Structures are given as structure tokens and as C-alpha cells.
């Protein structure tokens, strides 16, 4: 492991999750020397516990801008670092008229440029093996990508470590951040600029900043299940619950009517903020989730009822009686109400960067360019 005191670098990145790696990639492409400091032996948080779903079309505003840029970078980095990107889009099914109404309003609003369209039930079944009971149609968003985070994040880390001027310092805890210097458990590091990308652990280094932004930890119950029938499911699968969650779908008049129906007929799904998504791993198994609980410290105990709800909804979506669970885990990410990103300046030459809405895989590779533009040219926060 390179000595932290071996020389000054242009950029130090604290955190080797996807947000930190995105900034390291951007720095390498600008010809900068980079030191990445990570408290664990490898990334083990939000970046590898997710679906690997780059849900481009569900974003709005600057999140959409970042997602579109990230999409192209995912494709390019996959070829460079040797991991797989599946360009298979998303099928979001509609079983209620209210869901179909939101979908139709969304497609009419964004136009045909992104390729999104409303599918008939027959067209939806041709793309994905969803259950036919009550199927009214689906939303097809072909721009969305899928990666396997358990492979993509380590592969991207390994590729970065091979680049000239890049060093990784793992199992290293950062104790302090100040202009031009990191204080760590392995000594001090001198650096021109610093990006702190520690996600939900922002309060460990900057508790006041985290408190001012109302950042808390969001924990998610997720599962890996066996494929119930031998068929590839290339698109990610979603339901009308996603129409209530992502910024790209909100703001339409029909969303309130859809939420009201869920509250009447399936209130538990709303109470626990369930957002049903399924993506297929390279081995064929499905990643299934998720639920949302918020607090300053993650609750370590899983609720069996929440897993039951996820499995019931997923079985209904796939049109099967039951699903066989192979793995269960808790995801975790930083959450702040009413914002997708926090980019702040705790001191000169330092940016604290956190994706605060669970869309790091979708947006981080686009966000990083904006942050480094600002960090190397200006002294103020950009978001």
C-alpha cells in the first residue's frame, strides 16, 4: 500500500463507493494525480447493495442531466474496466387505470426523443415475463441501463488503481479534513483539493453540515431470489409504486389519484414506502426490493412482514405462486428531504458530496464533472 506521506497529490477522495470512484475517474481523465482513501478493505455500503439499475428516464432536472451523462460514462467504462452493462431499459407495468394515466401523461410530456412509450399488454409480455392478471399496459423506457454492482464497483476500482498517478489507501480512517490536508489513521496526506464522498457517514466528519441538511440514514430490505422460470429478464421491472417515488414522474395531476388508490387498497405499501423493483443478475437470479426506513442510526433488525410484502408483490408481478429466497440484506444510503444532492464547502478547497436520494448509481458519474469544474475553479458550493 502506498505511503500516505509519499508526496502531494492534486486530489484526495475520501470514500471508494460509486460517488468517490466517479470523482477519481473524472480526475484521471483530466490528467490529475489522485489518492482515494477508504475506511474499509473494499466498498461495502450503498454502492454494492443496490439493484445496479441506472434509472435514467425516472429523473428530472439536474438529476436527469447527470443521469444522461452517467449513462454514456457507464458504457465507456464498462469497456475499459471489463464489466458488463446491459442496455435493456425498464418495463413499468400498469394494472390500475390510475397507473396507466400517469404513464400516458409522462410519455405525452417528455415527447418521443428519449424513446419512452406506452406498451399494450401484448407488447409488455413480449419484453418481460410479467403476470397477465389485470395487466393494462406498461411504460417502456429504453435508455435505462443495468450493471451488477457486486462486479462493476470492484472492476472499476481495479481499473482505477492501474492508472498512472492513482493510489488507493484502504482500511484507512480519516480523522480530520482541512484545506490542503487529510489526517488519517495512517498519517497525513497533503493534497491540493479534497472531495469527501462518504455517503451516510457524512455526520462522522461534518456533523453540523449533515444536521443542517437534515441527512439521515435510509435502510432498505432487499432480497436475492431464484428465477422462477428459465428465461432471461433483460429489462428492469417496476410497478406503479415507482410512479410515486421518482422525480421524473411526480408533478402530474394523475399522481395524486394514484397515491390515493394505493392508500385505500394497499396502505401497507405506502406506510413502508415500498418501491418494487426487480433486476436480473448475470447468474440469472433476481435482485428484489425495497423498503425504506429512516433514522440517525440504522435499525439492525429486519421485519419479516416487510419481506413478505416484497415477495407477495413480486410474485404477483411475475405471475408465480412463490419465490425462493437465496439471500437477504439491508441496504443503506444517505437521505435528505426535498433534495437529490448535497455539494457543500466545509472549508476552502474541500467539497463534501453526497447523493441524498438513493440515485448514486444513476447519477454519480455525471455529477462528478460538475463538482470538479467548481472545485478547481471556484471556492463556493454549487448545490
C-alpha positions in Angstrom: 0.0 0.0 0.0 1.5 3.4 -1.0 2.7 5.6 1.9 0.3 8.4 2.5 3.2 10.8 3.0 4.9 9.8 -0.2 4.0 13.1 -2.0 1.4 15.7 -2.6 -1.5 14.8 -4.9 -3.8 17.0 -6.9 -7.0 15.5 -5.5 -7.7 13.3 -2.4 -11.0 11.5 -2.5 -12.5 10.2 0.8 -14.7 7.2 0.1 -14.4 4.5 -2.5 -18.1 4.0 -3.2 -19.5 4.9 -6.6 -19.6 8.7 -5.7 -15.9 8.7 -4.7 -14.9 6.5 -7.7 -16.8 8.8 -10.0 -14.7 11.7 -8.9 -11.5 9.7 -9.2 -12.4 8.7 -12.8 -13.1 12.3 -13.6 -9.8 13.4 -12.1 -7.9 10.8 -14.1 -9.5 12.0 -17.3 -8.3 15.5 -16.5 -4.7 14.2 -16.0 -4.7 14.8 -12.2 -3.0 12.7 -9.6 -5.5 11.1 -7.2 -5.4 9.4 -3.8 -8.5 7.5 -2.8 -8.9 6.9 1.0 -11.4 4.2 2.1 -12.1 3.2 5.7 -12.9 -0.5 4.7 -11.0 -3.1 2.8 -13.4 -2.5 -0.1 -16.6 -0.7 -0.7 -19.4 -2.4 1.3 -22.1 0.2 1.6 -24.8 1.6 -0.7 -22.8 1.1 -3.9 -22.8 -2.7 -3.8 -26.1 -3.3 -2.0 -28.4 -1.9 -4.7 -30.1 -3.1 -7.9 -27.4 -1.8 -10.3 -30.3 -0.1 -12.1 -29.3 3.1 -13.9 -32.9 4.5 -14.0 -32.2 7.5 -16.3 -35.7 8.1 -17.5 -37.2 8.4 -14.0 -35.1 11.5 -13.2 -35.9 15.2 -13.7 -34.0 18.5 -13.7 -30.3 18.3 -12.9 -30.6 14.7 -11.9 -31.7 13.9 -15.4 -28.8 15.8 -16.8 -26.3 13.9 -14.6 -28.0 10.6 -15.4 -27.7 11.1 -19.2 -24.0 11.9 -18.8 -23.5 9.0 -16.4 -25.2 6.6 -18.9 -22.5 7.3 -21.5 -19.8 7.0 -19.0 -21.1 3.7 -17.7 -21.0 2.4 -21.3 -17.4 3.6 -21.9 -16.1 2.5 -18.5 -17.5 -1.0 -18.9 -15.4 -1.5 -22.0 -12.3 -0.1 -20.2 -12.7 -1.9 -16.9 -14.1 -5.1 -18.1 -17.6 -5.3 -16.6 -20.9 -5.8 -18.3 -23.5 -3.1 -19.0 -27.0 -4.3 -20.1 -28.8 -1.7 -22.3 -32.2 -3.2 -21.8 -34.4 -0.4 -20.4 -37.2 -0.7 -17.9 -40.7 -2.1 -18.1 -43.0 -0.5 -15.6 -46.3 -2.3 -15.5 -49.8 -0.8 -15.0 -52.7 -2.8 -13.6 -54.8 0.1 -12.5 -56.3 2.8 -14.7 -54.6 5.4 -12.4 -51.2 3.9 -13.2 -51.8 3.9 -16.9 -53.0 7.5 -16.6 -49.7 8.6 -15.0 -47.7 6.7 -17.6 -49.6 8.3 -20.5 -49.2 11.7 -19.0 -45.5 11.1 -18.6 -44.9 10.0 -22.2 -47.0 12.8 -23.6 -45.0 15.3 -21.5 -41.4 14.1 -22.4 -42.1 13.5 -26.1 -40.5 10.8 -28.2 -36.9 11.9 -28.0 -36.0 9.5 -25.2 -37.8 6.6 -26.8 -40.3 6.2 -23.9 -43.6 4.8 -24.9 -46.8 3.2 -23.7 -46.9 -0.5 -24.3 -50.0 -2.6 -24.8 -50.3 -5.8 -22.6 -49.1 -7.9 -25.5 -46.1 -5.7 -26.1 -45.3 -5.8 -22.4 -45.4 -9.6 -22.3 -43.1 -9.8 -25.3 -40.4 -7.8 -23.4 -40.8 -9.3 -19.9 -42.5 -12.3 -18.3 -44.8 -10.3 -16.1 -48.1 -11.7 -14.7 -51.1 -11.1 -17.0 -53.7 -10.8 -14.3 -55.2 -7.4 -14.7 -52.4 -6.1 -16.9 -53.5 -2.9 -18.7 -50.2 -1.9 -20.3 -46.7 -0.7 -19.3 -44.2 2.1 -19.6 -41.1 1.3 -21.7 -38.0 3.4 -21.1 -35.2 2.1 -23.3 -32.4 4.5 -22.1 -32.1 2.8 -18.7 -29.1 0.5 -18.1 -28.2 -2.3 -15.7 -24.9 -3.3 -14.1 -24.1 -5.8 -11.5 -22.8 -3.6 -8.6 -21.0 -6.6 -7.0 -18.8 -6.8 -10.1 -18.9 -3.3 -11.6 -17.7 -1.4 -8.5 -14.7 -3.8 -7.8 -13.8 -3.8 -11.5 -13.9 0.0 -11.7 -11.7 0.2 -8.5 -9.2 -2.2 -10.0 -9.0 -0.3 -13.3 -8.5 3.0 -11.5 -5.7 1.5 -9.4 -3.8 0.7 -12.6 -3.9 4.3 -13.9 -0.8 6.5 -13.6 -0.9 8.8 -10.7 -3.7 7.0 -8.8 -3.2 5.4 -5.4 -5.7 3.6 -3.1 -5.4 3.7 0.7 -7.8 1.1 2.1 -8.6 0.2 5.7 -7.7 3.8 6.5 -9.8 6.1 8.6 -10.0 9.8 8.0 -10.0 11.7 11.3 -9.8 15.3 10.0 -10.2 17.4 6.9 -8.7 20.8 6.4 -7.5 22.9 3.5 -4.7 21.0 1.8 -4.5 18.1 4.2 -6.2 14.9 5.4 -5.4 13.5 8.8 -5.8 9.7 8.8 -5.0 6.6 10.8 -2.0 6.0 8.5 -0.6 9.6 8.7 -1.3 12.9 7.0 -1.8 13.4 3.2 -1.0 16.7 1.5 -3.3 17.5 -1.4 -4.4 20.5 -3.5 -8.1 19.7 -3.3 -10.3 17.2 -1.4 -13.7 15.5 -2.2 -15.4 13.9 0.8 -17.8 11.2 -0.6 -18.7 9.1 2.4 -22.4 9.0 1.9 -24.5 8.4 5.0 -21.3 8.7 7.2 -21.1 12.4 6.4 -22.0 13.1 10.0 -18.9 11.4 11.2 -16.7 14.1 9.7 -19.0 17.1 9.4 -21.9 16.6 11.9 -23.0 20.3 11.6 -23.2 20.1 7.9 -25.2 16.8 8.0 -27.6 18.2 10.6 -28.2 21.4 8.6 -29.0 19.3 5.5 -31.3 17.0 7.6 -29.3 14.0 6.4 -30.3 10.7 8.0 -29.7 7.1 7.1 -32.3 5.2 5.0 -32.2 1.4 5.4 -33.7 -0.9 2.8 -34.8 -4.5 2.9 -33.6 -6.4 -0.1 -33.6 -9.9 -1.3 -32.0 -12.2 -3.9 -34.4 -14.8 -5.3 -34.1 -17.7 -7.7 -35.5 -17.1 -11.2 -39.0 -18.8 -11.1 -38.8 -19.8 -14.8 -35.9 -20.3 -17.1 -35.9 -17.1 -19.1 -33.7 -14.0 -19.3 -35.3 -10.8 -18.0 -33.2 -8.2 -19.6 -35.3 -5.1 -18.7 -35.6 -4.0 -15.1 -39.1 -4.5 -13.9 -41.1 -1.9 -11.9 -44.7 -1.3 -10.8 -46.8 1.7 -10.2 -45.1 2.3 -6.9 -42.2 3.8 -8.7 -44.5 6.4 -10.2 -44.9 7.7 -6.6 -41.2 7.9 -5.8 -39.0 9.3 -8.7 -38.8 13.0 -9.6 -39.4 12.3 -13.3 -42.9 11.0 -12.5 -44.0 13.5 -9.9 -45.9 16.7 -10.6 -48.5 15.2 -12.9 -52.1 15.7 -11.8 -52.8 11.9 -12.0 -50.1 11.1 -9.4 -52.4 12.2 -6.5 -55.2 10.0 -7.7 -52.8 7.0 -7.9 -51.4 7.6 -4.4 -55.0 7.9 -3.0 -55.8 4.5 -4.5 -52.8 2.8 -3.0 -53.6 4.4 0.4 -57.1 2.9 0.1 -56.3 -0.5 -1.2 -52.7 -1.3 -0.2 -51.9 1.1 2.7 -49.0 -1.1 4.0 -47.1 -0.5 0.8 -47.4 3.3 1.3 -46.7 3.1 5.0 -43.4 1.4 4.5 -42.5 3.3 1.3 -42.1 0.1 -0.7 -40.8 0.6 -4.2 -40.9 -2.7 -6.0 -38.0 -3.2 -8.4 -36.5 -6.3 -9.9 -33.2 -6.7 -11.8 -31.6 -9.8 -13.0 -28.0 -10.8 -12.1 -25.6 -12.4 -14.5 -26.2 -15.8 -12.9 -30.0 -15.5 -13.6 -31.1 -14.7 -10.0 -33.3 -11.7 -9.4 -32.5 -8.8 -7.0 -35.7 -7.7 -5.4 -36.6 -4.7 -3.2 -37.1 -2.4 -1.5 -38.5 -0.8 1.7 -37.5 2.4 3.3 -36.9 3.3 7.0 -35.2 6.5 8.2 -33.2 7.4 11.3 -29.9 8.7 12.5 -28.7 5.1 13.2 -29.8 2.1 11.1 -32.1 -0.4 12.8 -30.2 -3.7 12.5 -33.3 -5.8 12.8 -35.3 -6.9 9.7 -39.1 -7.1 9.6 -40.3 -10.4 8.3 -43.6 -8.7 7.4 -41.8 -6.3 5.1 -40.1 -9.2 3.3 -43.5 -10.9 3.0 -44.9 -7.8 1.3 -42.0 -7.6 -1.1 -42.3 -11.3 -2.0 -46.1 -11.1 -2.4 -45.9 -8.1 -4.7 -43.0 -9.6 -6.7 -44.8 -12.9 -7.1 -47.9 -11.1 -8.3 -45.7 -9.1 -10.8 -44.1 -12.3 -12.2 -47.3 -14.3 -12.1 -46.0 -17.1 -9.9 -47.2 -18.6 -6.6 -44.0 -18.2 -4.6 -40.3 -17.2 -4.9 -37.3 -18.9 -3.3 -35.1 -16.6 -1.3 -31.3 -17.1 -1.6 -30.0 -14.0 0.3 -31.4 -11.2 2.4 -29.6 -8.0 3.3 -30.1 -4.4 4.4 -29.1 -1.6 2.1 -28.3 1.8 3.4 -27.9 5.3 1.9 -27.9 9.0 2.9 -31.3 10.7 2.7 -32.3 14.3 2.9 -35.8 15.5 2.3 -36.5 17.7 -0.8 -33.1 17.3 -2.4 -31.2 14.8 -4.5 -27.7 16.1 -3.9 -25.6 17.9 -1.3 -22.5 19.5 -2.5 -21.0 21.9 0.0 -17.8 23.6 1.1 -16.9 22.9 4.7 -13.6 24.7 4.2 -11.6 26.1 1.3 -10.5 23.6 -1.3 -12.9 20.9 0.0 -16.2 19.7 -1.3 -18.5 17.3 0.6 -20.5 15.4 -1.9 -23.5 13.2 -1.1 -26.2 11.8 -3.2 -29.2 12.1 -0.9 -32.0 10.3 -2.7 -30.7 6.8 -3.5 -29.7 7.5 -7.1 -26.0 7.4 -6.8 -25.5 4.6 -9.4 -27.7 6.5 -11.8 -26.1 10.0 -11.4 -22.7 10.0 -9.8 -20.7 9.6 -12.9 -22.4 12.7 -14.3 -22.3 14.7 -11.0 -18.5 14.4 -10.6 -17.6 16.5 -13.6 -19.7 19.4 -12.3 -18.1 19.1 -8.9 -14.5 19.1 -10.2 -15.3 22.0 -12.6 -16.3 24.0 -9.5 -13.6 22.7 -7.1 -10.7 23.6 -9.3 -12.1 26.9 -10.4 -14.1 28.3 -7.5 -14.3 28.5 -3.7 -18.1 28.3 -3.3 -20.6 25.4 -3.2 -22.5 24.6 -6.3 -25.6 22.9 -4.9 
